[in-house]
Amino acid sequence: MWTGLGIAAVVGLSGWMAASLWVKRGVAEPAFDRVAQDGDVELRRYGATIVAATEVEGERDAALNEGFRRLAGYIFGKNQRSAKIAMTAPVSAARSEKIAMTAPVSAVGLRDGGFRVTFAMPAGYTLESLPEPVDPRVKLEVVPGREVAAIRFSGWARTEAIEAHSAELLAWASARGREVDGEPVLAQYDPPFAMPLMRRNEILLTLR
């Protein structure tokens, strides 16, 4: 028989699931073409995308939280027109490294303990039509069209899972003779309160 505690647990679990799904409704993602599936690795082709980006020093979780706050501030009105911009998914993060001024803008992969955190801007915007950020640490950039290898996983994006899936992607690329452009990128598609089993995380690796 169901006890009061059991019923409450089921109701609470259902509410948690419903809240996770409700928040995800209407959240746009950058469009891509699915090129192929090779085991756990999916090959995709993305078009050019405009992102809001910021670089944050420090440990991963703290850096991602700070990066998220800066970028969320921008889309929620902390810009020159006080305009609100629709939220998109995923929130992406990669280690950042100091690069020479002559290096391509698309180069990423920092190894000084910092992270580069990005939000993709909704389709239809251009650099000219987007409002300028008020925070000078937030930059608007165009990420060129690219081919990407992706691995998806659920649960919390903990260090062990990130490193294991990143190593798997790099080994996959090496075994197939594919050159890579930059470091693996963590992409997270869900709000912090989403159920672990319903969370969608990906490791993305840009291919040359």
C-alpha positions, 0 to 999 in steps of 0.5 A: 500500500502507498504510504503518505510519505511514498505518495509525497515522494512520487508527487515531488518527483513528478513535479521535479520532472514537470518543472525540468520539462517546462523550463526547456520548452521554447528554448532554442538551440543552434541548428545543425545537420546530423552527418553520421553516427559512429558508435557513441559519437555523432558527427554534426555540421553547424552553420556560423553562430554568434555567441556572447563569450567571457573568460573566467579564471579559477576552478571549473564550477566557480568559473562556470557559475561566474561566467553564467552570471555575466552572460545571463546579465547580458541577455536579461538586459545588462546591455546598451539598450536594456533589451532582453534576449531569448535564452538559448541552450546549451551553455558551453565552456572550454579551457582557455589559453593565452593566444597570440594576437595573430591567432584565429579568433576561433582558437580555444583551449586555455590551460592557465586555469581559466575557462571560456564560457559562451551563450549562443545568440538566437537565430536572426541576430547579427553583430550589428543588431545585437545590443552591446554588452555593458560589462566589458568582460562580455564579448560578441563573436562569430563562430564560423561554420564547423564540423563537430564530433559530439558525445552525449551523457546524462547526470551531473557534469562532474570532472570524471565524466567530462575527462572520460568523454573528452578522452574518448572523443580525442581517441576517436578522432586520432583513430580516424586520422581526424585533426581537431581544432581546439580543446573539447567543449562542455555543453550543458542544456538544462537548468541547475535544478533539472533531474540528473537522469533528465539532464543533457550534457555533451562534449563537443570537439571541433574537427578540421 
